[in-house]
Amino acid sequence: MHRSPPDKASSRSTLAVAVIGLAAACLPTLVHAQSSGTWPVRPIRMMLGFAPGGPADIVGRTIAPKLTELLGQQVIIENRGGAGGTVATELVARSTPDGYTLTLASQSSYVFAPWLYPKLGYDPVKDFAPISTVVNTPYVVAINPRVPAKTVADLVRLGKGKKAFLTFGSSGPGATSHIGGELLAQATGMPLLHVPYKGTGPSLAALVAGEIDIMIADLGPVLNMVKDGRLRVLAGFGAKRTGAMPGLPTMAEAGFKMHPLDGRFGVIAPAGVSRDIINRLHSAVVQTTKMPDVRQRFEALGYEVVGDTPEQYAQSIRVELEVFGKLIRGAGIKPE
């Protein structure tokens, strides 16, 4: 039987359909390869929620060059201070989950903020993918040397006896230093006036200058100021003494009951980043925390190097949300 040759237009149409179908079938594989297998192909941003000079900045700028070496792409630090770290955190929550925007998370933006800001633009559990805690940082009661106190008990006697309030500074409303100051007032019964600044650097500068009397400060940036006599420290806020200043008593040892407070800084990505990328980031962060020069840097500051798993970090966030939520509500702490 005679068959007519196929119509050329029909053939082209059939071929086009076949190509489109093949491309559609391969699309998930191609997207997956681009999102994880070839990642990273361009620089990675690490958002910091505080101004330069504070603990987040120290930790971020210590690990960024090492992550750059391990990942083969530059990890760029970007400081976006404001509202206890929540400005940068919200930007990361809204970013494309492709592994190119990360944050160095602090307790203030993930643990404290949900209890301080009723209209917070993100959920600390649902909107993020924890990668690994880098360090836990000790906080201390630091005072200007012109304040005549050598112990916390001295400070309390002075604070309760003054006609004017003693003042305490913070790196901003809702920051760890703010929560710490309110906890100090609660534990001692001493009235304190909160004076917020835009970052740890400016608040420490104000403490050294005598603009404020007290700050619950991260030990790292305070150490050299203590050594050269610009500041004095009275007690640690953690559950145990810090290795950087083993002679410094804890608040509990000084006779004041309160929940211990340490800082926690960890790398976090927006929710939706592929598990392959999370695994690669986790491996790079953990490798970084094991590097001798990085450990030496952190240990000299009294920081406890961690390097936990994504699951362990997520669990820590959930536990701390519950613990500090009760403390913040109980103390009636609110951002100004």
PyMOL commands that set and color helices and strands:
alter all, ss='L'
color gray80, all
select helices_A, chain A and resi 8-37+55-71+83-93+107-116+152-161+176-188+200-209+219-227+275-289+292-300+310-331
alter helices_A, ss='H'
color red, helices_A
select strands_A, chain A and resi 44-48+75-79+101-105+128-143+166-170+192-196+214-218+232-236+262-270+304-305
alter strands_A, ss='S'
color yellow, strands_A
deselect
rebuild
show_as cartoon
